[in-house]
């Protein structure tokens, strides 16, 4: 049995709480957040504390809090030599105060309020100070997911950059597509299937092989027509930048 | 029964051939391409012609050929007053020679060789000169898909621009993610789940609500760290451009 305490009340805290509470081998001993927010509707108020000095004993303390809070909160913890982990993609293991054993428990996924996550296929990047903690974090992640990877802070930060491209920036392209449809009174739903297929395709072929479109074909007439169609300056700029980048990558300079 | 002739031997021609041949209400009477290429391994060579003058009678001639070939090939067709359609997202119905009845049969999807398409959920944008042809194209699309939309050439060209953003440009972001992983010897597969979730999420919430990441949070420390991590100039440029665009859109100017 692994005893867990979750600190934080944001999206990751809530998703981890929901996932752990149905795992027989895991007990969520307590949760902490400053406002005493319940992590789900069924949680008992007495399982939440708003006072770090009231934290119980546990095998692992999960800091599911904002990047900038990891260091100060880890410093304020009123104990030493226990296992304290953060869940951040971009932060080094070193931001946790070294008075405790340190670790990282990073789920490589995008979390939203109100959208359930099936953790089974979510890669967990774990890291720790020592082999005993590594084994514990590996077990803990293994209860949730089939994909557990020991990853150093440096490699994790690289993965995080790549994740920003394929998730955050991709979603911004979706939002541009949404804006274009909205401007012309076209339901965005018409693009849903295309978006899904675009994402699923890269499981079957590398993205370089999946590239299509006017830029790749060097179809200057369509490119010009598209630039004339776009009415928003930032959309035109993205269109030109991507077109140039695709043509440079695949050897067809404008 | 609708008699169809497919002209072309590219991805769309092959995918339409494969899809139509199992539809009882559709007969593929013949195919045409300049080199006599079979559209699948089971096709009989005598069902292909390389000579436009040998084209048989059919209810609809589908020009599944490159955008620039639509006009010249439609001009070379040795008959008049039949229904001739193209499958292009970006081209107007008007590029087809008006000696025949004209139409558009555009499947809003990304096609690749060797990756099967389930057309059932693929939106078909159809357009025609007259109500009789419109009904025929609507039936034909309806045999393949549950989603058939009558769409004007103007609206289709808008959808096509939006599709370039959510498909072509998105795939380029995936390829940047792939390059970053490869440079640092990280398997790209670790990002597959995130990419899938990013795409599926927009079915449950508009992309503006799904936006996350350092740019949205105005997390300048992570943004700076990421820019320092990236070693390729064009990657840095994309990172800065997207970060600025996201911050402008959501009201947090750099």
HADDOCK unambig.tbl for C-alpha pairs under 7 A between the chains (distance, minus, plus):
assign (segid A and resid 90 and name CA) (segid B and resid 222 and name CA) 6.80 0.50 0.50
assign (segid A and resid 108 and name CA) (segid B and resid 194 and name CA) 6.78 0.50 0.50
assign (segid A and resid 109 and name CA) (segid B and resid 194 and name CA) 5.12 0.50 0.50
assign (segid A and resid 110 and name CA) (segid B and resid 194 and name CA) 6.55 0.50 0.50
assign (segid A and resid 112 and name CA) (segid B and resid 210 and name CA) 6.90 0.50 0.50
assign (segid A and resid 121 and name CA) (segid B and resid 193 and name CA) 6.77 0.50 0.50
assign (segid A and resid 122 and name CA) (segid B and resid 193 and name CA) 6.32 0.50 0.50
assign (segid A and resid 123 and name CA) (segid B and resid 190 and name CA) 6.47 0.50 0.50
assign (segid A and resid 159 and name CA) (segid B and resid 181 and name CA) 6.97 0.50 0.50
assign (segid A and resid 161 and name CA) (segid B and resid 226 and name CA) 5.99 0.50 0.50
assign (segid A and resid 162 and name CA) (segid B and resid 177 and name CA) 4.60 0.50 0.50
assign (segid A and resid 162 and name CA) (segid B and resid 180 and name CA) 6.24 0.50 0.50
assign (segid A and resid 163 and name CA) (segid B and resid 191 and name CA) 6.91 0.50 0.50
assign (segid A and resid 164 and name CA) (segid B and resid 213 and name CA) 6.80 0.50 0.50
assign (segid A and resid 165 and name CA) (segid B and resid 173 and name CA) 5.88 0.50 0.50
assign (segid A and resid 165 and name CA) (segid B and resid 177 and name CA) 6.12 0.50 0.50
assign (segid A and resid 166 and name CA) (segid B and resid 173 and name CA) 5.83 0.50 0.50
assign (segid A and resid 166 and name CA) (segid B and resid 174 and name CA) 5.42 0.50 0.50
assign (segid A and resid 166 and name CA) (segid B and resid 177 and name CA) 6.20 0.50 0.50
assign (segid A and resid 166 and name CA) (segid B and resid 195 and name CA) 6.20 0.50 0.50
assign (segid A and resid 167 and name CA) (segid B and resid 194 and name CA) 6.87 0.50 0.50
assign (segid A and resid 167 and name CA) (segid B and resid 195 and name CA) 6.32 0.50 0.50
assign (segid A and resid 167 and name CA) (segid B and resid 198 and name CA) 5.86 0.50 0.50
assign (segid A and resid 168 and name CA) (segid B and resid 211 and name CA) 6.37 0.50 0.50
assign (segid A and resid 168 and name CA) (segid B and resid 212 and name CA) 6.01 0.50 0.50
assign (segid A and resid 168 and name CA) (segid B and resid 213 and name CA) 5.86 0.50 0.50
assign (segid A and resid 169 and name CA) (segid B and resid 242 and name CA) 6.33 0.50 0.50
assign (segid A and resid 170 and name CA) (segid B and resid 170 and name CA) 5.54 0.50 0.50
assign (segid A and resid 170 and name CA) (segid B and resid 173 and name CA) 6.75 0.50 0.50
assign (segid A and resid 171 and name CA) (segid B and resid 198 and name CA) 6.89 0.50 0.50
assign (segid A and resid 171 and name CA) (segid B and resid 207 and name CA) 6.11 0.50 0.50
assign (segid A and resid 171 and name CA) (segid B and resid 211 and name CA) 6.31 0.50 0.50
assign (segid A and resid 173 and name CA) (segid B and resid 165 and name CA) 5.88 0.50 0.50
assign (segid A and resid 173 and name CA) (segid B and resid 166 and name CA) 5.83 0.50 0.50
assign (segid A and resid 173 and name CA) (segid B and resid 170 and name CA) 6.75 0.50 0.50
assign (segid A and resid 174 and name CA) (segid B and resid 166 and name CA) 5.42 0.50 0.50
assign (segid A and resid 174 and name CA) (segid B and resid 207 and name CA) 6.09 0.50 0.50
assign (segid A and resid 175 and name CA) (segid B and resid 207 and name CA) 5.03 0.50 0.50
assign (segid A and resid 175 and name CA) (segid B and resid 208 and name CA) 5.94 0.50 0.50
assign (segid A and resid 177 and name CA) (segid B and resid 162 and name CA) 4.60 0.50 0.50
assign (segid A and resid 177 and name CA) (segid B and resid 165 and name CA) 6.13 0.50 0.50
assign (segid A and resid 177 and name CA) (segid B and resid 166 and name CA) 6.19 0.50 0.50
assign (segid A and resid 180 and name CA) (segid B and resid 162 and name CA) 6.25 0.50 0.50
assign (segid A and resid 181 and name CA) (segid B and resid 159 and name CA) 6.96 0.50 0.50
assign (segid A and resid 190 and name CA) (segid B and resid 123 and name CA) 6.46 0.50 0.50
assign (segid A and resid 191 and name CA) (segid B and resid 163 and name CA) 6.90 0.50 0.50
assign (segid A and resid 192 and name CA) (segid B and resid 203 and name CA) 6.75 0.50 0.50
assign (segid A and resid 193 and name CA) (segid B and resid 121 and name CA) 6.76 0.50 0.50
assign (segid A and resid 193 and name CA) (segid B and resid 122 and name CA) 6.31 0.50 0.50
assign (segid A and resid 194 and name CA) (segid B and resid 108 and name CA) 6.78 0.50 0.50
assign (segid A and resid 194 and name CA) (segid B and resid 109 and name CA) 5.11 0.50 0.50
assign (segid A and resid 194 and name CA) (segid B and resid 110 and name CA) 6.54 0.50 0.50
assign (segid A and resid 194 and name CA) (segid B and resid 167 and name CA) 6.87 0.50 0.50
assign (segid A and resid 195 and name CA) (segid B and resid 166 and name CA) 6.20 0.50 0.50
assign (segid A and resid 195 and name CA) (segid B and resid 167 and name CA) 6.31 0.50 0.50
assign (segid A and resid 195 and name CA) (segid B and resid 199 and name CA) 5.98 0.50 0.50
assign (segid A and resid 196 and name CA) (segid B and resid 199 and name CA) 5.51 0.50 0.50
assign (segid A and resid 196 and name CA) (segid B and resid 200 and name CA) 6.43 0.50 0.50
assign (segid A and resid 198 and name CA) (segid B and resid 167 and name CA) 5.85 0.50 0.50
assign (segid A and resid 198 and name CA) (segid B and resid 171 and name CA) 6.88 0.50 0.50
assign (segid A and resid 199 and name CA) (segid B and resid 195 and name CA) 5.98 0.50 0.50
assign (segid A and resid 199 and name CA) (segid B and resid 196 and name CA) 5.51 0.50 0.50
assign (segid A and resid 199 and name CA) (segid B and resid 199 and name CA) 6.29 0.50 0.50
assign (segid A and resid 200 and name CA) (segid B and resid 196 and name CA) 6.43 0.50 0.50
assign (segid A and resid 203 and name CA) (segid B and resid 192 and name CA) 6.76 0.50 0.50
assign (segid A and resid 207 and name CA) (segid B and resid 171 and name CA) 6.12 0.50 0.50
assign (segid A and resid 207 and name CA) (segid B and resid 174 and name CA) 6.08 0.50 0.50
assign (segid A and resid 207 and name CA) (segid B and resid 175 and name CA) 5.03 0.50 0.50
assign (segid A and resid 208 and name CA) (segid B and resid 175 and name CA) 5.95 0.50 0.50
assign (segid A and resid 210 and name CA) (segid B and resid 112 and name CA) 6.95 0.50 0.50
assign (segid A and resid 211 and name CA) (segid B and resid 168 and name CA) 6.35 0.50 0.50
assign (segid A and resid 211 and name CA) (segid B and resid 171 and name CA) 6.29 0.50 0.50
assign (segid A and resid 212 and name CA) (segid B and resid 168 and name CA) 6.00 0.50 0.50
assign (segid A and resid 213 and name CA) (segid B and resid 164 and name CA) 6.79 0.50 0.50
assign (segid A and resid 213 and name CA) (segid B and resid 168 and name CA) 5.84 0.50 0.50
assign (segid A and resid 222 and name CA) (segid B and resid 90 and name CA) 6.83 0.50 0.50
assign (segid A and resid 226 and name CA) (segid B and resid 161 and name CA) 5.98 0.50 0.50
assign (segid A and resid 242 and name CA) (segid B and resid 169 and name CA) 6.33 0.50 0.50
